[in-house]
Amino acid sequence: MKKIQILGTGCPKCRKLAENAEAAAKELGIEYEIEKVTQLNDIMQMGVMMTPALAIDGEVKITGKAAPPDDIKAMLA
């Protein structure tokens, strides 16, 4: 099971990134869990200075943008 983390305070871009990540995981048909990390201290501990950010299995993959589902699928595959 993939652990997908959305790092951000809940801004529109953060919500879009969460939607895109969920769509990508569903299209791939993989088991996944989405966690929203909203506390600034937790986000900074992961080394992220720009939100939104996406982490997969604890590894930060994208920062500062809401990547499209196709980009996220490549990271999940």
C-alpha positions in Angstrom: 0.0 0.0 0.0 1.3 3.4 -1.0 1.2 6.2 1.6 0.4 9.5 -0.1 0.9 12.7 1.9 -0.4 16.1 0.9 1.5 18.8 2.7 -0.2 22.1 2.9 -2.6 24.3 5.0 -5.7 23.5 2.9 -5.4 26.2 0.2 -7.1 25.6 -3.2 -3.8 24.3 -4.7 -3.5 21.8 -1.8 -7.0 20.5 -2.4 -6.3 20.2 -6.1 -3.1 18.3 -5.5 -5.1 15.9 -3.2 -7.7 15.4 -5.9 -5.1 14.7 -8.5 -3.2 12.3 -6.3 -6.4 10.4 -5.5 -7.3 10.3 -9.2 -3.8 9.0 -10.2 -3.9 6.2 -7.5 -7.4 5.2 -8.6 -6.5 5.1 -12.3 -3.5 2.9 -11.5 -5.7 0.6 -9.3 -3.3 0.6 -6.5 -4.0 0.4 -2.8 -3.3 3.7 -1.2 -3.9 5.9 1.9 -4.0 9.7 1.7 -2.9 11.7 4.7 -3.2 15.5 4.8 -0.3 17.1 6.7 -1.5 20.6 7.7 0.7 21.6 10.7 3.5 23.9 9.6 5.9 22.3 12.0 5.3 18.9 10.5 5.6 20.2 7.0 8.9 22.0 7.8 10.3 18.8 9.5 9.9 17.1 6.2 12.1 19.8 4.6 9.3 21.5 2.7 9.4 25.3 2.4 6.8 25.7 -0.4 3.3 24.2 -0.4 1.5 22.3 -1.7 3.8 19.4 -1.6 3.4 15.7 -2.3 5.2 12.9 -0.5 5.0 9.2 -1.4 6.0 6.7 1.3 7.6 9.5 3.3 9.7 10.8 0.4 8.9 14.3 -0.9 8.4 14.2 -4.7 6.8 17.6 -5.6 6.8 21.0 -3.9 5.1 24.3 -4.8 2.6 23.1 -7.3 -0.5 21.0 -7.9 0.9 18.4 -10.3 -1.5 16.8 -12.8 -2.6 13.2 -12.3 -0.3 11.9 -15.1 2.8 13.2 -13.4 1.7 11.7 -10.1 1.0 8.3 -11.8 4.6 8.1 -13.0 5.8 8.6 -9.4 3.4 6.0 -8.0 4.1 3.4 -10.6 
